Structures are given as C-alpha cells and as structure tokens.
Amino acid sequence: MNASRPVNGCRRVLTSLNCDGWFGIGLLAACALLLLPELAGDAGRELLRYERSGLAAGQWWRLLTAHVVHLDLEHAALNSLGLVLMWALFARDYKPRQWLLIVIGAIAAIDAGLWLRDSTVAWYVGSSGVLHGVMAAGTLAHLRRRDPDGWILAGFIVLKLSYEQWTGALPFADSGAGVVVDAHLYGALAGFAVATFLKPRAEPV
C-alpha cells in the first residue's frame, strides 16, 4: 500500500465493492451461498434449517446449514444486501483466515445459545445472527484504529441489541414468521469475543 494515499472511510467502502481480485470473487461467492439454497424450495429449507428435533436425532449438518438457508427468497435477498453492506464496511479490516474464525465463532455461539438457552425455539433459519457477529468484530477493529465511525457503529449495535432484548424485533424486520432476536445477540457477542484475540490490520489494504 502506498503510504501517501491513506484509505479513508468512503474510499474503503468503494474499494471493498469494486470487485478487485479475490475480494470481488469472494463477495459474489458469499452472496451465491445465501441465495442458491432457495432453488431447493421448501424441501431443501426443511432439510437444512436448524431444527431441534432433527439435531436430537443426530442431524448435525443443521448446525452449519441453518445459517445459509432462509425463510424465502425475499429473506435471502435482504440478508445478501446486509452481507454486501458488512463487506463494504469491514471486509478489509481482517485477513480472510481471521474472518473465518469470526464467522465460525458466531455460528458456534448461535447454535449453542439456541440449544442451551432457547429450548422453545423449534427451528431457525437465516444469516442475520452471523452478520451481527461480523458487524461487532468489524466495529471493534474500527474502534482500535480510532476511526471516526467506530463509536457510531458501536452505539448502533448496542442500541439495536438492547431494543430487541427489551421490545422484540424492529418493526420493519419482522416478516410475520418471527425473528429470533437472541441469535443476533449471540452472534454479536461471539464476533466481539473472537475479535478481541485477533489483531486487525493497522490500516485496511
């Protein structure tokens, strides 16, 4: 990186979305991962979702696949847009292997939280919990670098999670099927916890 051309917030967003090299390929692949399961329809959704009875029967793949399958195409598209936003804000703050650890940590925390603390949740789908983990980890990187948007992002996360815990899902986010807001909390806490042990890039590439 040329030290004479520092990456400010606006330029970082544009750079993260301009499909340069592996970053662009990675974003397209990640979006495809969220959208393609919709081709399997309801049968695929029932096979891949987090399902308490299925897990009790040994169907362990659900612990992973639940986070890439969605209620419907609209739900998948909205989470894909959320992924694009997270990618634009945070993709270059950590190395790919570090992001993998963050995502795995968020998935594990959500699965464990639903199983151990939310026994009434019979089934769950969606990637929003993992995206909250990504947002928390990325926000921590911005705070460590003292980026101006760090405290704004942190305040947004705290207010959103607090509202969801006290009131329930945000009005525009509840599609009628019910939003498992605890998954957002578990994902965010795990993303933050994993990121505390990782060293973000001093300045995004």
N, CA and C of each residue as an Amber inpcrd file, in Angstrom:
protein
   615
   0.8350000  -1.2010000   0.0000000   0.0000000   0.0000000   0.0000000
   0.8680000   1.2490000   0.0000000   0.4570000   2.2300000  -0.7810000
   1.2010000   3.4760000  -0.8760000   0.8650000   4.3450000   0.3260000
   1.8540000   4.6500000   1.1630000   1.6150000   5.4130000   2.3840000
   1.1340000   6.8210000   2.0800000   1.3660000   7.3080000   0.8780000
   0.9490000   8.6610000   0.5460000  -0.5240000   8.7230000   0.1540000
  -1.1830000   7.5600000   0.1140000  -2.5870000   7.5350000  -0.2710000
  -3.3820000   6.7890000   0.7930000  -3.6190000   7.4170000   1.9590000
  -4.3330000   6.7470000   3.0360000  -5.7570000   6.4000000   2.6190000
  -6.2610000   5.3090000   3.1810000  -7.6080000   4.8520000   2.8630000
  -8.5770000   5.4600000   3.8540000  -9.4020000   6.4110000   3.4380000
 -10.4220000   6.9500000   4.3200000 -11.6700000   6.0780000   4.2540000
 -12.6800000   6.4040000   5.0820000 -13.8560000   5.5500000   5.1690000
 -14.5820000   5.3950000   3.8480000 -14.7830000   6.4850000   3.1310000
 -15.5100000   6.4290000   1.8650000 -14.7640000   5.5980000   0.8410000
 -13.4620000   5.8380000   0.7400000 -12.6820000   5.0950000  -0.2480000
 -12.6240000   3.6090000   0.0940000 -12.5840000   3.2880000   1.4180000
 -12.5490000   1.8900000   1.8200000 -13.8130000   1.1660000   1.3610000
 -14.9710000   1.8150000   1.5180000 -16.2250000   1.2110000   1.0790000
 -16.2020000   0.9610000  -0.4140000 -15.7900000   1.9670000  -1.1940000
 -15.7590000   1.8150000  -2.6380000 -14.7670000   0.7420000  -3.0590000
 -13.6200000   0.7050000  -2.4110000 -12.6090000  -0.2880000  -2.7450000
 -13.1020000  -1.6950000  -2.4360000 -13.8340000  -1.8600000  -1.3510000
 -14.3140000  -3.1790000  -0.9600000 -15.3670000  -3.7120000  -1.9190000
 -16.0250000  -2.8260000  -2.6630000 -17.1150000  -3.2560000  -3.5380000
 -16.7560000  -3.2240000  -5.0210000 -15.5190000  -2.8880000  -5.3680000
 -15.2260000  -2.7060000  -6.7830000 -14.7500000  -3.9870000  -7.4760000
 -14.9740000  -5.1280000  -6.8080000 -14.6870000  -6.4310000  -7.4170000
 -13.2390000  -6.5630000  -7.8720000 -12.3200000  -6.0180000  -7.0890000
 -10.9190000  -6.1530000  -7.4370000 -10.3780000  -7.4730000  -6.8970000
  -9.8870000  -8.2990000  -7.7810000  -9.2480000  -9.5520000  -7.3800000
 -10.1450000 -10.4430000  -6.5510000  -9.5330000 -11.0540000  -5.5200000
 -10.2350000 -12.0560000  -4.7190000 -11.3410000 -11.4570000  -3.8650000
 -11.2790000 -10.1770000  -3.5510000 -12.3430000  -9.5800000  -2.7520000
 -13.6700000  -9.6040000  -3.5060000 -13.6290000  -9.2470000  -4.7810000
 -14.8510000  -9.2850000  -5.5860000 -15.3700000 -10.6910000  -5.7740000
 -14.4730000 -11.6410000  -6.0510000 -14.8830000 -13.0390000  -6.2150000
 -15.4480000 -13.5760000  -4.9080000 -14.8170000 -13.2110000  -3.7980000
 -15.2930000 -13.6640000  -2.5000000 -16.6860000 -13.1500000  -2.1930000
 -16.9690000 -11.8830000  -2.5130000 -18.2850000 -11.3140000  -2.2660000
 -19.3450000 -12.0180000  -3.1040000 -19.0610000 -12.2480000  -4.3790000
 -20.0130000 -12.9360000  -5.2420000 -20.2900000 -14.3460000  -4.7490000
 -19.2340000 -15.0480000  -4.3190000 -19.3990000 -16.4140000  -3.8200000
 -20.2300000 -16.4310000  -2.5450000 -19.9870000 -15.4610000  -1.6530000
 -20.7300000 -15.4050000  -0.3950000 -22.2060000 -15.1220000  -0.6420000
 -22.5080000 -14.2160000  -1.5550000 -23.9050000 -13.9310000  -1.8930000
 -24.5750000 -15.1460000  -2.5250000 -23.8360000 -15.8420000  -3.3940000
 -24.3890000 -17.0490000  -4.0170000 -24.6980000 -18.1080000  -2.9690000
 -23.8470000 -18.2020000  -1.9490000 -24.0500000 -19.1740000  -0.8760000
 -25.3650000 -18.9280000  -0.1450000 -25.7680000 -17.6760000  -0.0480000
 -27.0200000 -17.3450000   0.6330000 -28.2320000 -17.4730000  -0.2790000
 -28.0460000 -17.2980000  -1.5700000 -29.1760000 -17.2790000  -2.4970000
 -29.4760000 -18.6390000  -3.1280000 -28.4450000 -19.4190000  -3.4140000
 -28.6470000 -20.6760000  -4.1390000 -29.5090000 -21.6990000  -3.4030000
 -29.4400000 -21.8000000  -2.0550000 -30.3100000 -22.7790000  -1.3870000
 -31.7940000 -22.5750000  -1.6530000 -32.1820000 -21.3640000  -2.0860000
 -33.5880000 -21.1190000  -2.3800000 -34.0830000 -21.9480000  -3.5580000
 -33.1530000 -22.4080000  -4.3960000 -33.5470000 -23.2480000  -5.5420000
 -34.1250000 -24.5780000  -5.0810000 -33.7760000 -24.9970000  -3.8640000
 -34.2600000 -26.2850000  -3.3490000 -35.6750000 -26.1910000  -2.7860000
 -36.2000000 -24.9770000  -2.6390000 -37.5780000 -24.8080000  -2.1950000
 -37.8060000 -25.2240000  -0.7550000 -39.0700000 -25.5140000  -0.4450000
 -39.4440000 -25.8570000   0.9330000 -38.7760000 -27.1450000   1.4080000
 -38.6100000 -28.1030000   0.5090000 -37.9910000 -29.3750000   0.9010000
 -36.5560000 -29.1620000   1.3550000 -35.8190000 -28.3540000   0.6150000
 -34.4470000 -28.0630000   0.9970000 -34.3760000 -27.2480000   2.2660000
 -35.3170000 -26.3320000   2.4200000 -35.3600000 -25.4970000   3.6190000
 -35.5580000 -26.3570000   4.8660000 -36.4770000 -27.3140000   4.7880000
 -36.7410000 -28.1820000   5.9390000 -35.5670000 -29.1110000   6.2270000
 -34.8280000 -29.4720000   5.1920000 -33.6750000 -30.3540000   5.3790000
 -32.4860000 -29.6300000   5.9810000 -32.3490000 -28.3360000   5.7040000
 -31.1370000 -27.6010000   6.0710000 -31.2830000 -26.7240000   7.3110000
 -32.4920000 -26.4240000   7.7290000 -32.6810000 -25.4780000   8.8300000
 -32.2420000 -26.0520000  10.1760000 -31.9590000 -25.1620000  11.1150000
 -31.7730000 -25.5830000  12.4990000 -33.1160000 -26.1230000  12.9630000
 -33.1080000 -27.3540000  13.4070000 -34.3470000 -27.9900000  13.8650000
 -34.0230000 -28.8270000  15.0970000 -34.6260000 -28.4810000  16.1920000
 -34.2690000 -29.1030000  17.4620000 -34.4730000 -30.6130000  17.4340000
 -35.5850000 -31.0550000  16.8790000 -35.8500000 -32.4930000  16.8290000
 -34.8720000 -33.2050000  15.9130000 -34.5050000 -32.5530000  14.8020000
 -33.5400000 -33.1520000  13.8860000 -32.1650000 -33.2730000  14.5090000
 -31.7460000 -32.2470000  15.2380000 -30.4490000 -32.2990000  15.9100000
 -30.4370000 -33.3870000  16.9810000 -31.5440000 -33.5350000  17.6810000
 -31.6360000 -34.5920000  18.6940000 -31.5190000 -35.9730000  18.0630000
 -31.8650000 -36.0540000  16.7720000 -31.7650000 -37.3220000  16.0510000
 -30.4060000 -37.5070000  15.3850000 -29.4760000 -36.5590000  15.6140000
 -28.1310000 -36.7000000  15.0760000 -27.8850000 -36.0220000  13.7530000
 -28.7650000 -35.1320000  13.3260000 -28.5990000 -34.4500000  12.0310000
 -27.7480000 -33.1860000  12.2360000 -26.4510000 -33.4130000  12.4620000
 -25.5560000 -32.3480000  12.8810000 -25.2830000 -31.3120000  11.7990000
 -25.5120000 -31.6390000  10.5420000 -25.2440000 -30.6750000   9.4760000
 -26.1020000 -29.4110000   9.6420000 -27.2200000 -29.5400000  10.3220000
 -28.1170000 -28.4030000  10.5090000 -27.4600000 -27.2670000  11.2880000
 -26.4800000 -27.5920000  12.1160000 -25.7850000 -26.5620000  12.8860000
 -25.0490000 -25.5770000  11.9780000 -24.6670000 -26.0220000  10.7960000
 -23.9700000 -25.1760000   9.8320000 -24.9180000 -24.6270000   8.7640000
 -25.7230000 -25.5180000   8.1840000 -26.5510000 -25.1090000   7.0460000
 -27.6730000 -24.1530000   7.4310000 -28.0710000 -24.1540000   8.6980000
 -29.1430000 -23.2510000   9.1270000 -28.8130000 -21.7970000   8.8450000
 -27.5270000 -21.4740000   8.7680000 -27.1040000 -20.0840000   8.6410000
 -26.9780000 -19.6240000   7.1910000 -27.2590000 -20.5160000   6.2400000
 -27.2370000 -20.1070000   4.8300000 -28.5870000 -20.3180000   4.1590000
 -29.5340000 -20.9400000   4.8460000 -30.8690000 -21.1330000   4.2960000
 -31.8010000 -20.1010000   4.9310000 -32.8520000 -19.7040000   4.1890000
 -33.7070000 -18.6100000   4.6380000 -35.1920000 -18.9580000   4.4990000
 -36.0290000 -18.0940000   5.0560000 -37.4720000 -18.3220000   5.0090000
 -38.0050000 -18.3350000   3.5920000 -37.4910000 -17.4480000   2.7670000
 -37.9350000 -17.3280000   1.3800000 -36.9010000 -16.4990000   0.6260000
 -37.1750000 -16.2640000  -0.6520000 -36.2290000 -15.5220000  -1.4780000
 -36.0630000 -14.0890000  -0.9910000 -37.1410000 -13.4780000  -0.5290000
 -37.0450000 -12.1030000  -0.0220000 -36.1180000 -12.0380000   1.1930000
 -36.2730000 -12.9960000   2.1070000 -35.4180000 -13.0530000   3.2910000
 -33.9560000 -13.2440000   2.8880000 -33.7130000 -14.1400000   1.9240000
 -32.3470000 -14.3840000   1.4570000 -31.7640000 -13.1460000   0.7880000
 -32.5830000 -12.4350000   0.0100000 -32.1050000 -11.2330000  -0.6730000
 -31.7610000 -10.1360000   0.3230000 -32.5900000  -9.9780000   1.3680000
 -32.3160000  -8.9560000   2.3820000 -31.0230000  -9.2550000   3.1340000
 -30.8170000 -10.5160000   3.4790000 -29.5720000 -10.8670000   4.1620000
 -28.3710000 -10.7350000   3.2350000 -28.5670000 -10.9740000   1.9550000
 -27.4820000 -10.7760000   0.9930000 -27.1070000  -9.2990000   0.9150000
 -28.1070000  -8.4240000   0.9380000 -27.8310000  -6.9860000   0.9570000
 -27.1040000  -6.6000000   2.2400000 -27.5040000  -7.2210000   3.3520000
 -26.7970000  -6.9890000   4.6050000 -25.3520000  -7.4310000   4.5140000
 -25.1170000  -8.5570000   3.8440000 -23.7540000  -9.0350000   3.6480000
 -22.9390000  -8.0470000   2.8220000 -23.5390000  -7.5050000   1.7700000
 -22.8300000  -6.5200000   0.9380000 -22.4380000  -5.3060000   1.7760000
 -23.3600000  -4.8530000   2.6420000 -23.0550000  -3.7040000   3.4930000
 -21.9220000  -4.0250000   4.4630000 -21.9850000  -5.1970000   5.1120000
 -20.9220000  -5.5890000   6.0320000 -19.5930000  -5.7180000   5.2870000
 -19.6510000  -6.2680000   4.0850000 -18.4440000  -6.4280000   3.2720000
 -17.8350000  -5.0750000   2.9670000 -18.6980000  -4.1230000   2.5650000
 -18.2010000  -2.7970000   2.2050000 -17.5470000  -2.1030000   3.3920000
 -18.1250000  -2.2690000   4.5770000 -17.6160000  -1.5740000   5.7580000
 -16.3850000  -2.2410000   6.3630000 -16.3570000  -3.5880000   6.3320000
 -15.4010000  -4.2790000   7.1860000 -14.4970000  -5.3040000   6.5020000
 -14.7400000  -5.6530000   5.2530000 -14.0470000  -6.8020000   4.6480000
 -12.5330000  -6.7240000   4.7790000 -11.9650000  -5.5370000   4.6650000
 -10.5120000  -5.3920000   4.6420000  -9.9020000  -5.1300000   6.0160000
 -10.7280000  -5.2070000   7.0560000 -10.2040000  -4.9520000   8.3960000
  -9.4510000  -6.1390000   8.9810000  -9.7660000  -7.3490000   8.5070000
  -9.0890000  -8.5610000   8.9710000  -8.6610000  -9.3890000   7.7600000
  -7.7430000 -10.2950000   7.9900000  -7.3330000 -11.2280000   6.9570000
  -8.4280000 -12.2870000   6.7720000  -8.5030000 -12.9240000   5.5950000
  -9.5530000 -13.9340000   5.3600000  -9.6050000 -15.0200000   6.4250000
  -8.4400000 -15.5120000   6.8730000  -8.4500000 -16.5660000   7.8910000
  -9.0100000 -16.0630000   9.2200000  -8.7820000 -14.7870000   9.5050000
  -9.3440000 -14.2120000  10.7220000 -10.8630000 -14.1000000  10.6130000
 -11.3370000 -13.7030000   9.4380000 -12.7780000 -13.6350000   9.2390000
 -13.4090000 -15.0170000   9.3700000 -12.7120000 -16.0340000   8.9090000
 -13.2370000 -17.3910000   9.0310000 -13.4150000 -17.7580000  10.5040000
 -12.4440000 -17.4020000  11.3300000 -12.5610000 -17.6650000  12.7670000
 -13.7400000 -16.9150000  13.3740000 -13.9390000 -15.6790000  12.9550000
 -15.0450000 -14.8690000  13.4700000 -16.3810000 -15.4890000  13.0860000
 -16.5090000 -15.8910000  11.8370000 -17.7690000 -16.4920000  11.3650000
 -18.0280000 -17.8170000  12.0720000 -17.0040000 -18.6530000  12.1940000
 -17.1630000 -19.9330000  12.8890000 -17.5520000 -19.7070000  14.3440000
 -16.9180000 -18.7280000  14.9840000 -17.2570000 -18.4190000  16.3680000
 -18.7000000 -17.9760000  16.5190000 -19.1730000 -17.1330000  15.5910000
 -20.5600000 -16.6630000  15.6460000 -21.5360000 -17.8160000  15.4450000
 -21.2430000 -18.6790000  14.4640000 -22.1090000 -19.8330000  14.2130000
 -22.1830000 -20.7310000  15.4420000 -21.0290000 -21.0230000  16.0320000
 -20.9910000 -21.9060000  17.2010000 -21.7630000 -21.3050000  18.3690000
 -21.6060000 -19.9890000  18.5820000 -22.2900000 -19.3360000  19.6910000
 -23.8060000 -19.3230000  19.4820000 -24.2410000 -19.0680000  18.2690000
 -25.6780000 -19.0590000  17.9800000 -26.2690000 -20.4520000  18.1980000
 -25.6050000 -21.4550000  17.6570000 -26.0980000 -22.8260000  17.8170000
 -26.1620000 -23.2290000  19.2850000 -25.0890000 -22.9360000  20.0160000
 -25.0530000 -23.2910000  21.4380000 -26.1000000 -22.5100000  22.2210000
 -26.2550000 -21.2260000  21.9060000 -27.2300000 -20.4110000  22.6120000
 -28.6490000 -20.8820000  22.3860000 -28.9710000 -21.1910000  21.1320000
 -30.3170000 -21.6740000  20.8310000 -30.5830000 -23.0110000  21.5100000
 -29.5890000 -23.8830000  21.5100000 -29.7800000 -25.2150000  22.0830000
 -29.8710000 -25.1710000  23.6090000 -29.0020000 -24.3740000  24.2370000
 -28.9070000 -24.3840000  25.6940000 -29.8380000 -23.3810000  26.3730000
 -30.0810000 -22.2340000  25.7340000 -30.8410000 -21.1710000  26.4030000
 -32.2180000 -20.9210000  25.8060000 -32.4500000 -21.3600000  24.5870000
 -33.7310000 -21.0990000  23.9250000 -34.3780000 -22.4150000  23.5000000
 -34.7250000 -23.2160000  24.4840000 -35.2650000 -24.5560000  24.1970000
 -36.6310000 -24.4990000  23.5200000 -37.2970000 -23.3410000  23.5700000
 -38.6090000 -23.2220000  22.9300000 -38.5000000 -22.9440000  21.4270000
 -37.2950000 -22.6250000  20.9540000 -37.0960000 -22.3900000  19.5140000
 -36.9930000 -23.7420000  18.8190000 -38.0510000 -24.1170000  18.1210000
 -38.0830000 -25.4240000  17.4580000 -37.2550000 -25.4380000  16.1860000
 -37.2020000 -24.3010000  15.4870000 -36.4010000 -24.2350000  14.2650000
 -35.9690000 -22.7860000  14.0190000 -34.9200000 -22.6570000  13.2050000
 -34.3280000 -21.3470000  12.9510000 -33.6290000 -21.3720000  11.5990000
 -33.7480000 -20.2800000  10.8640000 -33.0040000 -20.1270000   9.6100000
 -32.5060000 -18.6910000   9.5020000 -31.4780000 -18.4840000   8.7020000
 -31.0370000 -17.1340000   8.3930000 -29.6070000 -16.8410000   8.7950000
 -29.0320000 -15.8600000   8.1330000 -27.6420000 -15.4800000   8.3760000
 -27.5040000 -14.1820000   9.1530000 -28.6260000 -13.6170000   9.6240000
 -28.5530000 -12.3230000  10.2980000 -27.7570000 -12.3960000  11.5990000
 -27.8310000 -13.5160000  12.3090000 -27.0530000 -13.6550000  13.5300000
 -25.5650000 -13.6020000  13.2560000 -25.1320000 -14.2970000  12.2140000
 -23.7160000 -14.2780000  11.8370000 -23.3050000 -12.8840000  11.3760000
 -24.1880000 -12.2080000  10.6420000 -23.8760000 -10.8520000  10.1910000
 -23.7060000  -9.9020000  11.3760000 -24.4590000 -10.1280000  12.4410000
 -24.2490000  -9.3170000  13.6430000 -22.8640000  -9.5860000  14.2430000
 -22.4030000 -10.8240000  14.1560000 -21.0510000 -11.1420000  14.6090000
 -20.0000000 -10.4360000  13.7810000 -20.2080000 -10.3950000  12.4680000
 -19.2930000  -9.6830000  11.5720000 -19.2780000  -8.1960000  11.9120000
 -20.4680000  -7.6320000  12.1380000 -20.5540000  -6.2050000  12.4540000
 -19.8470000  -5.8870000  13.7610000 -20.0130000  -6.7330000  14.7660000
 -19.3550000  -6.4890000  16.0510000 -17.8400000  -6.5670000  15.9190000
 -17.3500000  -7.5640000  15.1930000 -15.8990000  -7.7010000  15.0100000
 -15.3320000  -6.5390000  14.2070000 -16.0270000  -6.1520000  13.1570000
 -15.5640000  -5.0300000  12.3580000 -15.5690000  -3.7270000  13.1300000
 -16.6010000  -3.5320000  13.9310000 -16.6820000  -2.3250000  14.7450000
 -15.5210000  -2.2450000  15.7290000 -15.1700000  -3.3870000  16.3190000
 -14.0340000  -3.4040000  17.2400000 -12.7470000  -3.0000000  16.5260000
 -12.5740000  -3.4590000  15.2880000 -11.3860000  -3.0680000  14.5170000
 -11.3520000  -1.5600000  14.3020000 -12.5130000  -0.9680000  14.0080000
 -12.5690000   0.4800000  13.7930000 -12.2810000   1.2370000  15.0840000
 -12.7750000   0.7150000  16.2010000 -12.5010000   1.3580000  17.4910000
 -11.0140000   1.2980000  17.8190000 -10.4000000   0.1670000  17.5470000
  -8.9720000   0.0360000  17.8400000  -8.1340000   0.9830000  16.9980000
  -8.5740000   1.2420000  15.7770000  -7.8470000   2.1700000  14.9100000
  -8.2460000   3.6190000  15.1600000  -9.2490000   3.7860000  16.0270000
  -9.7800000   5.1160000  16.3290000 -10.3520000   5.7750000  15.0870000
 -10.9920000   4.9820000  14.2540000 -11.7100000   5.5390000  13.1120000
 -12.9040000   6.3470000  13.6160000 -13.2350000   7.4460000  12.9590000
 -14.3400000   8.2960000  13.4240000 -15.6790000   7.5710000  13.5190000
 -15.8910000   6.5710000  12.6580000 -17.1910000   5.8950000  12.6600000
 -17.2870000   4.7890000  13.7130000 -16.1890000   4.5050000  14.4140000
 -16.1780000   3.4000000  15.3600000 -17.2330000   3.5170000  16.4440000
 -17.2940000   4.6910000  17.0950000 -18.2550000   4.8830000  18.1840000
 -19.6860000   4.9430000  17.6720000 -19.8790000   5.4570000  16.4620000
 -21.2190000   5.4740000  15.8660000 -21.7040000   4.0490000  15.6440000
 -20.8330000   3.2070000  15.0830000 -21.1890000   1.8120000  14.8470000
 -21.4470000   1.0890000  16.1630000 -20.5900000   1.3370000  17.1550000
 -20.7560000   0.6870000  18.4570000 -22.0720000   1.0910000  19.1060000
 -22.3960000   2.3740000  19.0370000 -23.6560000   2.8420000  19.5930000
 -24.8460000   2.2200000  18.9020000 -24.7720000   2.0780000  17.5860000
 -25.8670000   1.4650000  16.8390000 -26.0800000   0.0210000  17.2670000
 -24.9870000  -0.7340000  17.3870000 -25.1090000  -2.1390000  17.7790000
 -25.7330000  -2.2680000  19.1670000 -25.2290000  -1.4850000  20.1160000
 -25.7330000  -1.5680000  21.4970000 -27.2070000  -1.1970000  21.5500000
 -27.5980000  -0.1240000  20.8700000 -28.9970000   0.2970000  20.8770000
 -29.8980000  -0.7300000  20.2110000 -29.4600000  -1.2830000  19.0920000
 -30.2790000  -2.2710000  18.3830000 -30.4700000  -3.5290000  19.2120000
 -29.3910000  -4.0570000  19.7680000 -29.4910000  -5.2810000  20.5630000
 -30.3230000  -5.0390000  21.8250000 -30.1610000  -3.8740000  22.4360000
 -30.9360000  -3.5590000  23.6360000 -32.4200000  -3.4680000  23.3110000
 -32.7470000  -2.8050000  22.2230000 -34.1510000  -2.6970000  21.8070000
 -34.7450000  -4.0780000  21.5750000 -33.9980000  -4.9300000  20.8720000
 -34.5120000  -6.2640000  20.5640000 -34.7210000  -7.0980000  21.8210000
 -33.8310000  -6.9720000  22.7840000 -33.9680000  -7.7480000  24.0080000
 -35.1300000  -7.2610000  24.8690000 -35.3960000  -5.9760000  24.8520000
 -36.4420000  -5.4230000  25.7080000 -37.8080000  -5.3880000  25.0160000
 -37.7990000  -5.1690000  23.6840000 -39.0560000  -4.9440000  22.9700000
 -39.3680000  -6.0170000  21.9420000 -38.3450000  -6.5870000  21.3480000
 -38.5430000  -7.5570000  20.2730000 -37.9610000  -7.0290000  18.9750000
 -38.2370000  -7.7210000  17.9050000 -37.6670000  -7.3570000  16.6050000
 -38.0980000  -5.9620000  16.1850000 -37.2130000  -5.2820000  15.4660000
 -37.5700000  -3.9860000  14.9010000 -38.7960000  -4.1480000  14.0030000
 -39.7210000  -3.1850000  14.0120000 -40.9800000  -3.3390000  13.2630000
 -40.7880000  -3.7080000  11.8000000 -39.8410000  -3.0790000  11.1300000
 -39.6450000  -3.3500000   9.7020000 -38.9170000  -4.6630000   9.4470000
 -38.3720000  -5.2800000  10.5070000 -37.5990000  -6.5150000  10.3330000
 -38.4360000  -7.7550000  10.5570000 -39.6190000  -7.6220000  11.1540000
 -40.4430000  -8.7810000  11.4670000 -41.3440000  -9.0910000  10.2930000
 -41.0720000 -10.2140000   9.6340000 -41.8320000 -10.5970000   8.4480000
 -43.1200000 -11.3240000   8.7860000 -43.3940000 -11.5300000  10.0610000
 -44.5840000 -12.2560000  10.4600000 -44.2810000 -13.6700000  10.8960000
 -43.1380000 -14.2060000  10.4800000 -42.7550000 -15.5650000  10.8610000
 -42.0460000 -15.5800000  12.2080000 -41.6850000 -14.3920000  12.7030000
 -40.9980000 -14.3140000  13.9860000 -39.4970000 -14.2510000  13.8140000
 -38.8800000 -13.2380000  14.3920000 -37.4320000 -13.0770000  14.3320000
 -36.8360000 -13.5470000  15.6510000 -35.8600000 -14.4280000  15.5850000
 -35.2030000 -14.9310000  16.7900000 -34.1130000 -13.9300000  17.1560000
 -34.4870000 -12.9270000  17.9320000 -33.5510000 -11.8390000  18.2220000
 -32.3750000 -12.3120000  19.0740000 -32.5430000 -13.3840000  19.8270000
 -31.4270000 -13.8920000  20.6240000 -30.2620000 -14.3180000  19.7420000
 -30.5580000 -14.7670000  18.5220000 -29.4800000 -15.1540000  17.6060000
 -28.6020000 -13.9580000  17.2750000 -29.2060000 -12.7780000  17.1640000
 -28.4290000 -11.5580000  16.9120000 -27.4960000 -11.2730000  18.0870000
 -28.0220000 -11.4330000  19.2970000 -27.2150000 -11.1870000  20.4960000
 -26.0580000 -12.1750000  20.5910000 -26.3430000 -13.4670000  20.4100000
 -25.2820000 -14.4810000  20.4920000 -24.2120000 -14.2370000  19.4350000
 -24.6480000 -13.9340000  18.2160000 -23.6910000 -13.7020000  17.1430000
 -22.8100000 -12.4990000  17.4130000 -23.4160000 -11.3980000  17.8780000
 -22.6510000 -10.1810000  18.1500000 -21.6550000 -10.3980000  19.2810000
 -22.0870000 -11.0460000  20.3500000 -21.1760000 -11.2940000  21.4750000
 -20.0110000 -12.1740000  21.0490000 -20.2980000 -13.1890000  20.2430000
 -19.2310000 -14.0850000  19.7890000 -18.2750000 -13.3730000  18.8450000
 -18.8140000 -12.5760000  17.9180000 -17.9540000 -11.8390000  17.0000000
 -17.0160000 -10.9070000  17.7310000 -17.5520000 -10.2160000  18.7420000
 -16.7330000  -9.3210000  19.5480000 -15.6840000 -10.1020000  20.3370000
 -16.1020000 -11.2290000  20.9380000 -15.1850000 -12.0220000  21.7620000
 -14.0320000 -12.5870000  20.9400000 -14.3470000 -13.1420000  19.7780000
 -13.2860000 -13.7040000  18.9300000 -12.3420000 -12.6010000  18.4650000
 -12.9120000 -11.4640000  18.0860000 -12.0950000 -10.3710000  17.5580000
 -11.1510000  -9.7860000  18.5890000 -11.4760000  -9.9100000  19.8810000
 -10.5750000  -9.3790000  20.9050000  -9.2380000 -10.1110000  20.9090000
  -9.2110000 -11.3370000  20.3760000  -7.9730000 -12.1150000  20.3310000
  -7.2620000 -12.0130000  18.9800000  -7.8260000 -11.2290000  18.0730000
  -7.2490000 -11.0810000  16.7440000  -6.6980000  -9.6780000  16.5600000
  -5.6730000  -9.5730000  15.7760000  -5.0690000  -8.2830000  15.5010000
  -5.5670000  -7.7920000  14.1330000  -6.3930000  -6.7570000  14.1120000
  -6.8580000  -6.2430000  12.8170000  -5.7380000  -5.5420000  12.0730000
  -5.9510000  -5.3200000  10.8070000  -4.9600000  -4.5750000  10.0410000
  -4.8590000  -3.1570000  10.5940000  -3.6460000  -2.6670000  10.7040000
  -3.4380000  -1.3150000  11.2180000  -4.1140000  -0.2900000  10.3240000
  -4.1520000  -0.6040000   9.0250000  -4.8480000   0.2360000   8.0550000
  -5.3030000  -0.6700000   6.9310000  -6.6010000  -0.6650000   6.5760000
  -7.1010000  -1.5780000   5.5470000  -6.3410000  -1.4490000   4.2430000
  -6.1330000  -2.5800000   3.5670000  -5.4000000  -2.5710000   2.3000000
  -6.2750000  -2.0180000   1.1870000
